C-alpha cells in the first residue's frame, strides 16, 4: 500500500520480550513516535541468546507444571550465519575490541552485540525486567483496539493490570519443544533408555561412553552430534528426510553414523532403523524444533496455533480481525533473523502511526486464503506454513554455475524485499543474498569447516563498504 498522507498518530504500545525481535521493535516504535513498554521476564536483554547451565527437570519438557528454562543455547554453540548477515542494517555486527573475533562467533558474542544495541539506542530505559506477562486480552473498556496486559514483577511481587493501544508479540519460539513420533513406544509401558530434547542439552560430558541417537536434520542435530561424538561411545543421527536405506559413516569420525528414520523401539532398549540396523541405545535426543507458544494470549479464537501454523496472519504479522492492534514479530523461520525482525518492526510501527495503510480486513483474509491454497496445492504441510523456501533456493543456487539475481531474490528474499517496499526502505543488498546462500551451500557440503574456511572474501569487502556508509549516514 502507498504511504498515507494523513497526520501521524502516536500510540501506547506493549512489546512482549526483550530478545533480538523485541529490542528492534522497541527502537522502531519509538523512532515512529510511539510510547513503548517492553516486558522481559529475565534480568537482562538477549532472549534466547542468554546462556545458562540450568536445564529443566523434565528432559523432554512436556510436563506443563515444570519450571521452564528460557534458553536453548548450548555451551559450544556458534552462529551458523556469518556476522555480516546477522546484524541490523544501521548497527552492523562487526568485530569488537576484546570480543570473539571469529566470523561465525559464539552465542556470547551475539549476546554482547544485543546488549550494545540496547545501550546505543537507550532501550533499557523502557524495559521492565523480571516481569512476566500473565495475560494479554482485548480490553472491555477504553474503546475498540485496546488491550489489557496483566503482568507480575517477580522479585517485588508487584502485579499490574494496564491498558495499551497495541501489543507486539516478540516472545521467541525456542521454549516449547516439538517431539518426534517414535513407532513402538505406544506398545511399551516404559522404554528403558533416556529420552530428552535438545532444549535441555548444554555440554557433551554427561554422554561419556554412551550410545546416543539424535532425531532430526536441523543445524542443532548436526552440531550436537559432532559435539557429543568426542565423548560418547557411538552417535547415530536419524533423519525423516533421509532415504530409507541411509547408513553412512561420517568422514573424520570413527563413531558417528547417519541413518534413515527410526522404524521402532523395543523394550530391551534397542532401536531399529528403516535401513535394518539395530542398535542398543542409552539416550534418544529429539532435535526436532519447537512449537509456537503464546500461553498468555487470549484472542477469542481470532488467532490459533494449528499444527504449528499461527493464523490467520497477514504476511505472517497481522491477524486481520485484530489488526493493527495486535501483531507478531519473528514467526517465519529459516531466515536471516535480525534483518527480518527489523523490517517487520518498521512495517508495524508505520502501520500504527498511519504512515502505512493496510489492506481491508476482507482483502487481508483473501490474501491469506490464497496463500494457504497455494501451500496445499504444492503438498506443503501446515507445519511448514512459516518456513521460507530455503531448500529450493539452495538446490537452485548449487546447480547454477553462477548465482542468478532473479533466482536468489524470488525464493528467499522476496518476503524481506516486500516488507522493505511497504516501509520505503531499499531492497536486500546483493552481497547479503549471495553470502547467505553461499553459506548454506558450504554448510551442507562442509559441516565441519564452513565456519572457519570460506571463499567469499569479495562479499565481505562489499559488506564492510556498506557498513561504513550506513554508519556514516546514521551519524550525520
Buried (B, 14 or more C-beta within 10 A) or exposed (E): EEEBEEEEBBBBBBBBBBBBBBBBBBBBBBEBBBEBBBBBBBEBBBBBBBBEEEBBEBBBBEEEEEEBBBBBBBBBBBBBBBBBBBBBBEBBBBEEEEBBEBBBBBBBBBBBBBBBBBEEBEBBEBBBBBBBBBEBBBBEEEEEBBBBBBBBBEEEEEEBEEBBBBBBBBBBBBBBBBBBEBBBBEEBEEBEBBBBBBBBBBEBEEBEEBBBBBBBBBBBBBBBBBBBBBBBEBBBBBBBEBEEEBBEEBEEBEBBBBBBBBBBBBEEBBBBBBBEBEBEBBBBBBBBBBBBBBEBBEBEEBBEBEEBBBBBBBBBBBBBBBBBBBBBBBBBBBBBBBBBBBBBBBBBBBBBBBBBBBBEBEEBBBBBEEBBEEBEEEEBEBBBBBBBBBBEBBEBBEEEEEBEEEBBBBBBBBBBBBBBEBBEBEBBBBBBBBBBBBBBBBBEEEBEEBBEEBEBEEBBEBBBEBBEEBBEEEEE
